Amino acid sequence: MKFCFRRTRYGVIVLCALILCACDQSQSDQRVLLPSPLVSIISLVPQPLTVTETLPGRVAPVRIAEIRAQITGIVQKKLFEQGRQVKAGQPLYQINPAPFLAEVNMAAAILKRAEVALAYTQAQVVRLSSLLKSNSISRQQYDDEVFKRDQALADVEQARATLARRKLDLTFATVEAPISGRIDQTLVSEGALVSSTDASPMARIQQIDHVYLDLRRPASSLGLLQKALESQGTETGLTVSVLQPDAEPYGKGHIMFSGISVDSGTGDVLLRVLVSNPNKRLLPGMFVQAKVELGHYDQALMLPQQAIVHFEGQFRVWVIDENQQAHLIKVELGGLVDRYYRLKSGVRAGQKIVVEGMDRLTEGITVREQQWALNQSVSDLDH
């Protein structure tokens, strides 16, 4: 019986050993049979990229002139149609000229009297000069007559100046447009008394064949704007497209870099854009949107935002090499454009970048790949 017990124990041990070997072999087979992780990738293809930003803005006229009376008088006529285009020098109002015409006639009469007096004193000086030579009169008498002649000459000059002033007042009775542009509604009517000291103008003219568009953005963006201007290598300014409500452009303009200032109240940068407005569709006070071109790249490499890995304070991406192995490399990012990053350095065209499935990757692991389904063109996208 002792022999039988030993043989049974030996059989149990052998059986356990066989079971353990079978388990190890099964686990080894499972490890060998595990498939490589499947990842979604895109291939980097250079493509043109225009980086833009859409900002709200308000239209302002390039020039604005307030029509004011330069004399005091009664308005007789309005000589323009409200809301129409007027030209510089065009008559707008007629102020009653009768009082100013009377003053012109009076000033002309005073001038004529002064000229007669001057002619008399000049003749007197000529006669007395011959008498002085013969010692028939004293030197004092001659000097007094010379003084009267000079005084009469000054009176003539004063009378001429007065007449010129009265004629100028007469011309001011016709109020003319100082600039060309679109005139607003009249603020005075016929029969109104106007004066050069009035607080309100008679009307306003706004020049809108070119208009300003005032845009606002944070002051921190000033450096970005300066770099964008330098990258273009032009002094005409950054290109701006003024958009209609349906996103169709009104026209194009350029940021006047000399017109940039920081609002002390809000801290925003005020950008002044000069826009051509030949069809007069942009009106002063109108709120519109403008698309500012911040830069253009002919060979931009763009990558979806979710492909970027933030690791140890650096930006990295998973790259698949020609052996289908994954490697984590450092990259330098440019701007973010509609959920796509522009890659400045660290990668090259043609490389395969992992977009999805990164959580299953380790350095050097062999992967299976498929094209990322949501890959799309990123040319001409806005912020």
C-alpha positions, 0 to 999 in steps of 0.5 A, a space after each residue: 500500500 505504501 508503494 501505491 501511495 507514492 505512485 499516486 502522489 507522483 502522478 498528481 505532481 506530474 499532472 499539475 506540472 502539465 497543467 501549468 505548462 499548458 497555461 503558460 503556453 496558452 498565455 504566450 500564444 495569446 500575447 503573440 496573437 494580440 494585434 497591433 493597435 489601430 490608429 487614425 493618421 493624416 499625411 502632412 501636405 503643404 497647402 496655402 493658408 490665409 489667416 484672417 480675423 473677423 472684427 466688428 467696426 463702425 464707419 466714419 467719413 473721411 472728411 466732414 464739414 459743418 455748414 455755418 453762416 459767416 454773417 448775420 442775416 435772414 435765410 431766403 432760399 435753400 439751394 440744394 436737395 437733402 441727401 444728395 451729392 454736392 460739389 465744393 463751391 456749390 451754393 447751398 443757402 441764400 441769405 438776404 443780401 440787401 443790407 450787405 449790398 447797401 454797406 458795399 455802396 456806402 463803403 464805395 462812396 467813402 472810398 471815392 471821397 477819400 480819393 478826392 481828398 487825396 488828389 486835393 492834398 497832392 496838388 497842394 503839396 506840388 504848389 507849396 513846394 514851388 513857393 517854398 523854393 522862393 521862400 514865399 511860405 514857411 517850412 512849417 506850412 509846407 510840412 503841414 500840407 505834406 502831413 495832410 497828404 499822407 493822412 489822405 493817402 492812409 484814408 484811401 487805403 482804409 476805405 479800400 480795405 473797408 470796401 473789400 470787407 463789405 464785398 466779402 460779406 456780400 459774397 458770404 450771403 451766398 453760403 457755399 459747400 466747402 467740400 464735395 460730399 453727401 449733404 445731410 438734412 437742412 437744420 434751418 429753414 427759410 426765414 430763419 435768422 442765422 449768425 456766425 455765433 450759432 451753436 448748431 450748423 445749418 447742415 453737414 457734408 460728409 465725404 464718403 467716396 472713401 470712408 474710415 472703418 474703426 475696429 477694436 481688438 485687445 492691446 495685446 494683439 498690437 505685436 501680432 499686427 506689427 509682425 503681420 505688417 512686417 511679414 508682408 513687406 509693404 507700407 500700405 498696411 494690412 488688407 481688410 475686407 469689409 463684409 455685408 450681412 450675408 458675408 459678401 464683401 463690400 470692398 477692400 481697404 488697408 489698415 493705416 498703421 499711423 492710425 493705431 492707438 490704444 484707448 485709455 478707457 478700455 485698453 483696446 487697440 483702435 484700428 483705422 481702416 481706409 476703405 474705398 466706397 465708390 458706390 456710397 453703400 457704406 454710410 457713416 455710423 453703420 456697424 459692419 464686420 471686417 475680415 483682417 488678413 493677419 498673414 499668408 503662407 504658401 506652404 503651410 503644414 496644418 494639423 488637427 488640434 486633437 493630434 497635439 500632445 502636451 508632454 513635460 511642458 512641450 508640444 509633441 506629436 506621434 509620428 509613424 515611420 516607414 516601418 510602421 513604428 510610432 515615435 513621439 517628437 517635439 514640434 513648434 506650433 504657430 497659430 490656431 486656425 479653426 481647430 487646426 494648428 499651423 506647424 512651424 517646425 519639428 515635422 516635414 511634408 509627407 510625414 504621417 501624424 497620429 490623430 486618434 488612438 494615441 492612448 494605446 501608443 508607446 515609443 517604438 510600437 508597431 501600429 496599424 493605420 487608417 486615414 482619419 475620416 474627418 480630414 479636411 482642407 484648411 485653406 482660407 479659414 477664419 478665427 
